[in-house]
Amino acid sequence: MRFWHKILLAVLVLFIAALDVSVIMVMKKSWQLNMDSETKRAASEQLLITNNIYENLDSIRTRGLTLTPALLVSVAKSYGEHYRKQGIGLELREDGQLIYPIQAVKSTVQEEHIMTLAMPLPAPYQHLELTYKRDISGLYAQQQELNRFFVMINWIVGPLLVLLLYLLIRHLTKPLKLLSETTKTIAEGNYSNRVELNSRDEFGELAFNFNRMAAVVEQRMTELAGMAEDKQRMVDNLAHELRTPLTSMQGFAELLTSANIGQEDQIKAGHYILSETVRLKNLAFKLLDLSVLRHQPLVQAEVDVAALFRAVAQTEQQKVAEHGLLLQMDSSIPAVWGDADLLASFLVNLIENAIPASRPGSIIRLLAFEQNGKGVLEVQDSGGGMTEEQSKRAFEPFYRADPARSRTYGNAGLGLSLCRQIAEAHEARVELHSVLGQGTSIRIFLQLHNNCPSTL
């Protein structure tokens, strides 16, 4: 049974029960009041008749007449015939014996519909008893009419009440139906669905909180789907990266174990195995750095830009010179806020990405300056640049804009991905600008040392 069915039946039963009980109590009270009124009226009329008969009998005795049974019957008959026209019956008994009427009159009215009162006459006629009988069948008929009217009202009001309650409850429970339908669609995977309910009552508040919850769930599911996709792509790329060097290393290892091989071939195979081993080692270290950044909280401090640039130049100067390039540094800010080791790794990775992209004799620029209240560290090269599509995917793990050239220089395609992780750890923004045939520049926007949060 549905919720609105339960509400409808419960309200209907309670309402009809309350209505019936109330009407029955009112009718019972009305009947009691009417009966009390009729009883008082009958008692008053009986007392009046009794007093009148007493005065007549007393007047007869005053005139010196004897109260014979015939005279008593004559007096009672005069009153009996008068009140019979008003629906009132009188009986007179002497010492318990009925003397008027001579025979009891059989009435067509049911015995319970006759109100009977009996009382003796005042002294000295206390041996006489007057019985008063009044027909109250009209009162019973009125009560029965009220009962029939009540039953008719129940037959009319019941269906009408069912219809009104149905419309009202369906309207009141409509938000529950909307919530049920929305939760069903969300359970089926449609996380973008929302409850469209403009109401300021509890249902409106519930719908608002439900939509907030659905938005959070949708965001989390989107993030989880993106993370799952990124992990799968990373696994696929990692498998691809490992397959080629491992296959080549296996081939050269088999060549080295061959009996008929010259010294030159041995040296060539050994160099190739060594270079691939170095590349796999660099790949493992990059993956380890990415893992550390994801799970280790960052402690930031003031970083001297000049010292940072000297450390980076010392690390990369030989490699830059081996490729016939120049490293040019320029800084207009004294310090930034961050982690010196991670920022050094950030710049080193950018320079190592710029080296294979640059032509011999060109310049790689390492810059530091202020822009819009932020400290900017930038690496520029004048290499081949990237297309718009390549720029969008540049920070993906294992992505290479030029796979052949990157593989030649031992790059695994994780440098820019590591740079993005370092920027996220600093809560900093990274911008990449590249023009095909002109070069690429990458910037990270950091807090300046004089804008950094205070530490206690």
Beta strands, then each sheet from edge to edge (+ up, - down):
strand 1: 88-94
strand 2: 97-100
strand 3: 114-120
strand 4: 128-135
strand 5: 301-304
strand 6: 326-331
strand 7: 335-338
strand 8: 363-371
strand 9: 374-381
strand 10: 429-435
strand 11: 439-448
sheet 1: 2+ 1- 4+ 3-
sheet 2: 5+ 7- 11+ 9- 8+ 6+
sheet 3: 5+ 7- 11+ 10-
end
